[in-house]
Amino acid sequence: MASILLLVISSPNTDKALRALKSALLIKESKNNLGIFFLQEGVYGATKQQKDKNLDIINKLINEKASIYVIPSDLEERGVSKEDLLPGVIFSNYDELITFMMEKYDKTLGAF
């Protein structure tokens, strides 16, 4: 079982974000440990306000114990509050992201 970190920078209403989430489902269905780090515009992907199939996929990933991370400064810059986030989203920071990439996860994939 691998440990994989997926970085998502694209807004949730883009093809890139949807492809990233579909890839995340495949990774998780293969019994891999999965972390998803939503960065920059990607933080919208961790919010309750989504009205598309991305929300269903993210909820499924959360239910399957994928770790979902955001950085508070990325939220603040976009006017997103803690209350806007899906339950189970974890606050992190850029130093921890580097540690995750170098030590916690075996592989890092980017979805830009």
Secondary structure, 3 states (H helix, E strand, C coil): CCEEEEEECCCCCCHHHHHHHHHHHHHHHCCCEEEEEECHHHHHHHECCCCCHHHHHHHHHHHCCCEEEECHHHHHHCCCCHHHECCCCEECCHHHHHHHHHHHCCEEEEEC
